[in-house]
Amino acid sequence: MSEKKQAETTPAAETTPVNKVVDDGKVDLYIPRTGTHEEKQVVIGINGKNWVVPKGKHVRVPQFVADEYHRSIAASDLMFERKEEMAQEEPQNG
């Protein structure tokens, strides 16, 4: 058999790596579970479109969805920090 004929009959599964990463514009997002009595998923809504992301699993989402999730976590952390600062301040009018 010629080399050309062998190349044509080689199965694609042998020439393609199993864990090949396809650059599809998506990134891995993992949202940890924090308790047993919590929602099992997070809904991330952007411009009228919603993504339902399960907690405790790695999922592939568009980069802007992951960015929005991380932005919301940072905003939530900042809000709690500010609340703690305000609670510790002495009243100005009293």
N, CA, C and O atoms as a MOPAC input file, in Angstrom:
PM7 MOZYME 1SCF
protein

 N      0.84500 1    -1.17300 1     0.00000 1
 C      0.00000 1     0.00000 1     0.00000 1
 C      0.89300 1     1.24000 1     0.00000 1
 O      1.91300 1     1.26000 1     0.68800 1
 N      0.53700 1     2.24400 1    -0.73900 1
 C      1.34700 1     3.45300 1    -0.79100 1
 C      1.13000 1     4.27700 1     0.48100 1
 O      0.16700 1     4.06600 1     1.21900 1
 N      2.05100 1     5.22200 1     0.72200 1
 C      1.92800 1     6.08000 1     1.90500 1
 C      0.67500 1     6.94500 1     1.81700 1
 O      0.03000 1     7.22600 1     2.82800 1
 N      0.34300 1     7.35600 1     0.61700 1
 C     -0.85200 1     8.17800 1     0.43200 1
 C     -2.10000 1     7.40200 1     0.81100 1
 O     -2.99400 1     7.95200 1     1.45500 1
 N     -2.18000 1     6.14900 1     0.42900 1
 C     -3.33900 1     5.32400 1     0.74500 1
 C     -3.44400 1     5.09300 1     2.25600 1
 O     -4.54500 1     5.10700 1     2.80600 1
 N     -2.29900 1     4.88100 1     2.93400 1
 C     -2.31000 1     4.67800 1     4.39100 1
 C     -2.78700 1     5.94000 1     5.10700 1
 O     -3.53500 1     5.85000 1     6.08100 1
 N     -2.37000 1     7.08900 1     4.64600 1
 C     -2.77700 1     8.34000 1     5.28700 1
 C     -4.27800 1     8.54100 1     5.14900 1
 O     -4.90800 1     9.08200 1     6.05800 1
 N     -4.85500 1     8.12600 1     4.05500 1
 C     -6.28600 1     8.30400 1     3.84600 1
 C     -7.12100 1     7.37500 1     4.71700 1
 O     -8.25200 1     7.71400 1     5.06400 1
 N     -6.59100 1     6.21800 1     5.07600 1
 C     -7.36800 1     5.25900 1     5.85200 1
 C     -7.10400 1     5.33400 1     7.34900 1
 O     -7.71600 1     4.58800 1     8.11400 1
 N     -6.20300 1     6.22200 1     7.78900 1
 C     -5.92000 1     6.36900 1     9.20800 1
 C     -7.12400 1     7.01000 1     9.88700 1
 O     -7.57700 1     8.06800 1     9.45100 1
 N     -7.65400 1     6.39200 1    10.94800 1
 C     -8.80700 1     6.98200 1    11.64300 1
 C     -8.46100 1     8.33700 1    12.24200 1
 O     -7.34700 1     8.53600 1    12.72600 1
 N     -9.38700 1     9.25200 1    12.21400 1
 C     -9.17600 1    10.60200 1    12.74300 1
 C     -8.93300 1    10.58000 1    14.24500 1
 O     -8.22900 1    11.44600 1    14.76500 1
 N     -9.50400 1     9.60300 1    14.95500 1
 C     -9.35300 1     9.53700 1    16.40600 1
 C     -7.89900 1     9.31600 1    16.79900 1
 O     -7.48600 1     9.73800 1    17.87900 1
 N     -7.13400 1     8.67900 1    15.96600 1
 C     -5.72900 1     8.44600 1    16.28100 1
 C     -4.88400 1     9.68400 1    16.05700 1
 O     -3.85200 1     9.84900 1    16.70700 1
 N     -5.29100 1    10.54500 1    15.16600 1
 C     -4.49500 1    11.72700 1    14.85700 1
 C     -4.91400 1    12.95100 1    15.66600 1
 O     -4.18500 1    13.94200 1    15.70000 1
 N     -6.06600 1    12.90000 1    16.31200 1
 C     -6.56800 1    14.02600 1    17.09300 1
 C     -6.40100 1    13.73000 1    18.58100 1
 O     -6.89700 1    12.71000 1    19.06000 1
 N     -5.69900 1    14.61700 1    19.33600 1
 C     -5.55500 1    14.38300 1    20.77400 1
 C     -6.91900 1    14.35300 1    21.46900 1
 O     -7.83800 1    15.07700 1    21.08700 1
 N     -7.03600 1    13.51200 1    22.48600 1
 C     -8.30400 1    13.36000 1    23.20000 1
 C     -8.68100 1    14.63400 1    23.93300 1
 O     -9.84300 1    15.03800 1    23.90300 1
 N     -7.72300 1    15.27700 1    24.59100 1
 C     -8.01400 1    16.47100 1    25.39600 1
 C     -7.69200 1    17.75200 1    24.64200 1
 O     -7.25100 1    18.72700 1    25.25000 1
 N     -7.89800 1    17.77000 1    23.35900 1
 C     -7.61700 1    18.94900 1    22.55800 1
 C     -8.53500 1    20.08900 1    22.98700 1
 O     -9.74900 1    19.91700 1    23.09200 1
 N     -7.94000 1    21.25400 1    23.23300 1
 C     -8.71400 1    22.42900 1    23.63500 1
 C     -9.03200 1    23.22600 1    22.38300 1
 O     -8.13400 1    23.62800 1    21.64300 1
 N    -10.29200 1    23.44700 1    22.15900 1
 C    -10.73600 1    24.21600 1    21.01200 1
 C    -10.90700 1    25.66200 1    21.44900 1
 O    -11.56500 1    25.93400 1    22.45400 1
 N    -10.32400 1    26.58500 1    20.70800 1
 C    -10.47200 1    28.00000 1    21.04000 1
 C    -11.80700 1    28.47900 1    20.49700 1
 O    -11.90000 1    28.97800 1    19.37500 1
 N    -12.84400 1    28.31600 1    21.32400 1
 C    -14.19700 1    28.68200 1    20.92100 1
 C    -14.64200 1    29.99300 1    21.56700 1
 O    -15.82000 1    30.34600 1    21.52000 1
 N    -13.69600 1    30.70800 1    22.16900 1
 C    -14.02900 1    31.97400 1    22.80400 1
 C    -14.63900 1    31.82000 1    24.18300 1
 O    -15.06600 1    32.80700 1    24.78300 1
 N    -14.68600 1    30.60400 1    24.69400 1
 C    -15.27100 1    30.35900 1    26.01000 1
 C    -14.17100 1    30.07000 1    27.02300 1
 O    -13.06300 1    29.66700 1    26.66700 1
 N    -14.50100 1    30.28300 1    28.28700 1
 C    -13.56100 1    30.05200 1    29.37400 1
 C    -14.21000 1    29.14500 1    30.41700 1
 O    -15.43100 1    28.99500 1    30.45900 1
 N    -13.38100 1    28.55300 1    31.24300 1
 C    -13.86400 1    27.68000 1    32.30800 1
 C    -14.32500 1    28.54400 1    33.47500 1
 O    -13.62400 1    29.46900 1    33.88500 1
 N    -15.50200 1    28.24100 1    34.00600 1
 C    -16.02300 1    28.94500 1    35.17500 1
 C    -16.45300 1    27.91500 1    36.19400 1
 O    -17.19700 1    26.98500 1    35.88300 1
 N    -15.97400 1    28.09000 1    37.42200 1
 C    -16.34300 1    27.19100 1    38.51100 1
 C    -16.90400 1    28.04200 1    39.64100 1
 O    -16.23200 1    28.94400 1    40.14200 1
 N    -18.13200 1    27.75300 1    40.03900 1
 C    -18.76700 1    28.44000 1    41.16000 1
 C    -18.87500 1    27.42300 1    42.28800 1
 O    -19.61000 1    26.44300 1    42.16400 1
 N    -18.15300 1    27.63900 1    43.38700 1
 C    -18.15700 1    26.64500 1    44.46300 1
 C    -19.48700 1    26.58300 1    45.19900 1
 O    -20.22200 1    27.56600 1    45.28900 1
 N    -19.76900 1    25.40700 1    45.71800 1
 C    -20.93200 1    25.24600 1    46.60300 1
 C    -20.50300 1    25.69600 1    47.98500 1
 O    -19.36900 1    25.45100 1    48.39700 1
 N    -21.39900 1    26.35000 1    48.70100 1
 C    -21.04000 1    26.87100 1    50.02200 1
 C    -21.85400 1    26.26800 1    51.15300 1
 O    -21.54300 1    26.51400 1    52.31800 1
 N    -22.86900 1    25.50000 1    50.85700 1
 C    -23.68100 1    24.90900 1    51.90600 1
 C    -24.68000 1    23.92900 1    51.32700 1
 O    -24.84200 1    23.82500 1    50.11100 1
 N    -25.34900 1    23.21300 1    52.22000 1
 C    -26.30900 1    22.21300 1    51.75800 1
 C    -27.68800 1    22.80300 1    51.48700 1
 O    -28.46700 1    22.22700 1    50.72800 1
 N    -27.99900 1    23.94500 1    52.10000 1
 C    -29.32400 1    24.55100 1    51.94100 1
 C    -29.23400 1    25.82000 1    51.09700 1
 O    -29.70200 1    26.88400 1    51.50200 1
 N    -28.64000 1    25.69500 1    49.94800 1
 C    -28.46600 1    26.83100 1    49.06200 1
 C    -28.98800 1    26.48800 1    47.67200 1
 O    -29.29300 1    25.33400 1    47.37100 1
 N    -29.08100 1    27.50100 1    46.84500 1
 C    -29.44900 1    27.26800 1    45.45400 1
 C    -28.36100 1    26.43300 1    44.79200 1
 O    -27.17700 1    26.62300 1    45.07200 1
 N    -28.74300 1    25.52600 1    43.93300 1
 C    -27.78200 1    24.65600 1    43.26400 1
 C    -27.23400 1    25.26700 1    41.98600 1
 O    -26.42400 1    24.65000 1    41.29500 1
 N    -27.67500 1    26.48200 1    41.67100 1
 C    -27.23100 1    27.13300 1    40.44300 1
 C    -27.25400 1    28.64000 1    40.62000 1
 O    -27.87800 1    29.16600 1    41.54200 1
 N    -26.56700 1    29.31700 1    39.72700 1
 C    -26.54500 1    30.77300 1    39.69700 1
 C    -27.02800 1    31.20000 1    38.32600 1
 O    -26.60200 1    30.64600 1    37.31200 1
 N    -27.91500 1    32.18000 1    38.29200 1
 C    -28.38900 1    32.71900 1    37.02500 1
 C    -27.63600 1    34.01900 1    36.78300 1
 O    -27.67200 1    34.93400 1    37.60500 1
 N    -26.95100 1    34.08800 1    35.63900 1
 C    -26.21500 1    35.28500 1    35.25700 1
 C    -26.92500 1    35.87200 1    34.04200 1
 O    -26.97700 1    35.25400 1    32.97900 1
 N    -27.46600 1    37.06300 1    34.21400 1
 C    -28.21100 1    37.70600 1    33.14000 1
 C    -27.46500 1    38.90300 1    32.58900 1
 O    -27.00700 1    39.76400 1    33.34100 1
 N    -27.34400 1    38.95400 1    31.26900 1
 C    -26.66600 1    40.06900 1    30.60800 1
 C    -27.48500 1    40.45500 1    29.38000 1
 O    -27.70000 1    39.64200 1    28.48200 1
 N    -27.93700 1    41.70400 1    29.35400 1
 C    -28.68900 1    42.24000 1    28.21400 1
 C    -29.86600 1    41.36100 1    27.80400 1
 O    -30.08300 1    41.11100 1    26.61800 1
 N    -30.61300 1    40.90100 1    28.78400 1
 C    -31.81800 1    40.13000 1    28.49500 1
 C    -31.60200 1    38.65900 1    28.21200 1
 O    -32.56900 1    37.93900 1    27.96100 1
 N    -30.35900 1    38.18700 1    28.24400 1
 C    -30.07700 1    36.77100 1    28.02500 1
 C    -29.53800 1    36.18600 1    29.32500 1
 O    -28.68900 1    36.79300 1    29.97700 1
 N    -30.03000 1    35.00700 1    29.70300 1
 C    -29.64900 1    34.38800 1    30.97200 1
 C    -28.83700 1    33.12500 1    30.75300 1
 O    -29.10600 1    32.34100 1    29.84300 1
 N    -27.83400 1    32.94200 1    31.61000 1
 C    -27.05000 1    31.71900 1    31.64800 1
 C    -27.26300 1    31.10100 1    33.01800 1
 O    -27.08000 1    31.76900 1    34.03500 1
 N    -27.64700 1    29.83500 1    33.05500 1
 C    -27.83700 1    29.11400 1    34.31200 1
 C    -26.58100 1    28.27800 1    34.51800 1
 O    -26.30900 1    27.34800 1    33.75800 1
 N    -25.81400 1    28.62000 1    35.55900 1
 C    -24.53600 1    27.96600 1    35.81600 1
 C    -24.67000 1    27.12400 1    37.08400 1
 O    -24.93900 1    27.67200 1    38.15300 1
 N    -24.49000 1    25.80800 1    36.98800 1
 C    -24.58500 1    24.95700 1    38.17300 1
 C    -23.39900 1    25.17900 1    39.10300 1
 O    -22.27400 1    25.39300 1    38.65000 1
 N    -23.65500 1    25.12900 1    40.38800 1
 C    -22.58200 1    25.25000 1    41.37400 1
 C    -21.89900 1    23.89900 1    41.54100 1
 O    -22.53900 1    22.85200 1    41.44100 1
 N    -20.61000 1    23.93300 1    41.79200 1
 C    -19.85400 1    22.71400 1    42.04200 1
 C    -19.43300 1    21.97400 1    40.78300 1
 O    -18.96700 1    20.83700 1    40.86500 1
 N    -19.58800 1    22.59900 1    39.61500 1
 C    -19.19200 1    21.96800 1    38.35200 1
 C    -18.43000 1    22.97700 1    37.50100 1
 O    -18.69400 1    24.17900 1    37.54700 1
 N    -17.48900 1    22.46800 1    36.73200 1
 C    -16.77500 1    23.31000 1    35.77800 1
 C    -17.61000 1    23.39100 1    34.50900 1
 O    -18.00000 1    22.36800 1    33.94700 1
 N    -17.87900 1    24.60200 1    34.06500 1
 C    -18.63600 1    24.81200 1    32.83500 1
 C    -17.88200 1    25.79900 1    31.95200 1
 O    -17.07400 1    26.59000 1    32.43700 1
 N    -18.15200 1    25.74500 1    30.66300 1
 C    -17.54000 1    26.67700 1    29.71600 1
 C    -18.59000 1    27.70500 1    29.32000 1
 O    -19.67200 1    27.37100 1    28.83700 1
 N    -18.23900 1    28.95800 1    29.53800 1
 C    -19.13700 1    30.06500 1    29.23900 1
 C    -18.36500 1    31.11600 1    28.45200 1
 O    -17.13400 1    31.12000 1    28.47900 1
 N    -19.06700 1    32.01100 1    27.75000 1
 C    -18.36500 1    33.11200 1    27.09000 1
 C    -17.59800 1    33.95300 1    28.11500 1
 O    -18.00600 1    34.05600 1    29.27200 1
 N    -16.49700 1    34.54600 1    27.68600 1
 C    -15.64300 1    35.33200 1    28.58200 1
 C    -16.43300 1    36.41600 1    29.30100 1
 O    -16.20900 1    36.64500 1    30.49000 1
 N    -17.36100 1    37.09800 1    28.60600 1
 C    -18.08900 1    38.19600 1    29.24200 1
 C    -19.01500 1    37.70800 1    30.35500 1
 O    -19.32400 1    38.47300 1    31.26700 1
 N    -19.46400 1    36.45200 1    30.30100 1
 C    -20.29700 1    35.89500 1    31.37000 1
 C    -19.43400 1    35.67200 1    32.61300 1
 O    -19.84300 1    36.00900 1    33.72500 1
 N    -18.25000 1    35.10700 1    32.42500 1
 C    -17.33500 1    34.90600 1    33.56000 1
 C    -16.91900 1    36.24700 1    34.15100 1
 O    -16.84100 1    36.39200 1    35.37100 1
 N    -16.65300 1    37.22800 1    33.29100 1
 C    -16.28500 1    38.56400 1    33.78100 1
 C    -17.39800 1    39.16300 1    34.63500 1
 O    -17.12900 1    39.75100 1    35.68200 1
 N    -18.63000 1    39.01900 1    34.19700 1
 C    -19.76300 1    39.56800 1    34.94200 1
 C    -19.92800 1    38.86700 1    36.28600 1
 O    -20.23500 1    39.51600 1    37.28600 1
 N    -19.72700 1    37.55200 1    36.32400 1
 C    -19.82100 1    36.81800 1    37.59200 1
 C    -18.76300 1    37.34200 1    38.56600 1
 O    -19.07200 1    37.62200 1    39.72400 1
 N    -17.52300 1    37.47400 1    38.10400 1
 C    -16.44100 1    37.93700 1    38.98400 1
 C    -16.65900 1    39.39600 1    39.40900 1
 O    -16.33300 1    39.76500 1    40.53700 1
 N    -17.21100 1    40.22800 1    38.50800 1
 C    -17.51300 1    41.61000 1    38.86300 1
 C    -18.56800 1    41.67700 1    39.96000 1
 O    -18.47100 1    42.49600 1    40.87400 1
 N    -19.58600 1    40.80600 1    39.86500 1
 C    -20.65200 1    40.82600 1    40.86400 1
 C    -20.14800 1    40.34300 1    42.22300 1
 O    -20.58600 1    40.84800 1    43.25600 1
 N    -19.24300 1    39.38300 1    42.23400 1
 C    -18.65800 1    38.91400 1    43.50000 1
 C    -17.83500 1    40.02900 1    44.13500 1
 O    -17.91700 1    40.24600 1    45.34400 1
 N    -17.04400 1    40.73500 1    43.33300 1
 C    -16.23700 1    41.84400 1    43.85000 1
 C    -17.13000 1    42.95900 1    44.39100 1
 O    -16.82400 1    43.54200 1    45.43100 1
 N    -18.22400 1    43.26100 1    43.70300 1
 C    -19.14800 1    44.30400 1    44.16400 1
 C    -19.81700 1    43.89900 1    45.47200 1
 O    -20.00600 1    44.73000 1    46.36000 1
 N    -20.17200 1    42.63700 1    45.58800 1
 C    -20.79600 1    42.13900 1    46.81600 1
 C    -19.82400 1    42.22500 1    47.98900 1
 O    -20.21000 1    42.63100 1    49.08500 1
 N    -18.56600 1    41.84600 1    47.76600 1
 C    -17.55300 1    41.94500 1    48.82000 1
 C    -17.36300 1    43.39200 1    49.26400 1
 O    -17.26700 1    43.67400 1    50.45800 1
 N    -17.30900 1    44.30800 1    48.29400 1
 C    -17.13900 1    45.72600 1    48.61200 1
 C    -18.32200 1    46.25500 1    49.41600 1
 O    -18.13600 1    47.03600 1    50.35000 1
 N    -19.54000 1    45.83400 1    49.06000 1
 C    -20.72500 1    46.27400 1    49.78300 1
 C    -20.65900 1    45.84200 1    51.25400 1
 O    -20.95300 1    46.63900 1    52.14400 1
 N    -20.27700 1    44.59000 1    51.51100 1
 C    -20.20000 1    44.11500 1    52.88800 1
 C    -19.09900 1    44.82600 1    53.66000 1
 O    -19.26300 1    45.10200 1    54.84900 1
 N    -17.98500 1    45.12700 1    53.01000 1
 C    -16.91600 1    45.88100 1    53.67300 1
 C    -17.40400 1    47.26400 1    54.07600 1
 O    -17.15300 1    47.71700 1    55.19300 1
 N    -18.09900 1    47.93100 1    53.16900 1
 C    -18.60500 1    49.27300 1    53.45500 1
 C    -19.64600 1    49.25000 1    54.57300 1
 O    -19.66900 1    50.14400 1    55.41900 1
 N    -20.49800 1    48.23800 1    54.57900 1
 C    -21.49300 1    48.11600 1    55.65200 1
 C    -20.81100 1    47.96000 1    57.00500 1
 O    -21.23200 1    48.56400 1    57.99100 1
 N    -19.75700 1    47.14800 1    57.05000 1
 C    -19.02300 1    46.95800 1    58.30800 1
 C    -18.36000 1    48.25200 1    58.75400 1
 O    -18.36900 1    48.57800 1    59.94100 1
 N    -17.78100 1    48.99600 1    57.80800 1
 C    -17.16500 1    50.27200 1    58.14800 1
 C    -18.19300 1    51.24900 1    58.70700 1
 O    -17.92400 1    51.93000 1    59.69600 1
 N    -19.35800 1    51.32200 1    58.09100 1
 C    -20.39600 1    52.23700 1    58.54700 1
 C    -20.92500 1    51.84100 1    59.91400 1
 O    -21.24800 1    52.70800 1    60.72500 1
 N    -21.01800 1    50.54500 1    60.18200 1
 C    -21.53100 1    50.08400 1    61.47500 1
 C    -20.55700 1    50.40300 1    62.59600 1
 O    -20.96200 1    50.59100 1    63.74400 1
 N    -19.26400 1    50.46400 1    62.26300 1
 C    -18.25100 1    50.72100 1    63.29400 1
 C    -18.03100 1    52.20600 1    63.55000 1
 O    -17.46800 1    52.57400 1    64.58200 1
 N    -18.46500 1    53.06500 1    62.63200 1
 C    -18.31000 1    54.50500 1    62.81900 1
 C    -19.24500 1    55.00700 1    63.90900 1
 O    -20.34100 1    54.47600 1    64.09100 1
 N    -18.81200 1    56.02300 1    64.62400 1
 C    -19.66700 1    56.62100 1    65.64100 1
 C    -20.69600 1    57.51900 1    64.96800 1
 O    -20.41500 1    58.11400 1    63.92800 1
 N    -21.85800 1    57.61800 1    65.54100 1
 C    -22.87600 1    58.52500 1    64.96400 1
 C    -22.39200 1    59.97000 1    65.00400 1
 O    -21.85100 1    60.42000 1    66.01400 1
 N    -22.58900 1    60.69800 1    63.90000 1
 C    -22.16200 1    62.08800 1    63.79500 1
 C    -23.12200 1    63.06200 1    64.48100 1
 O    -22.71300 1    64.12100 1    64.95800 1
 N    -24.40300 1    62.68800 1    64.52300 1
 C    -25.41900 1    63.60200 1    65.06400 1
 C    -25.97000 1    63.10000 1    66.38400 1
 O    -27.18900 1    63.03900 1    66.54200 1
 N    -25.16700 1    62.75700 1    67.28800 1
 C    -25.78000 1    62.27300 1    68.50000 1
 C    -25.03400 1    62.39300 1    69.68100 1
 O    -25.50100 1    61.99800 1    70.74900 1

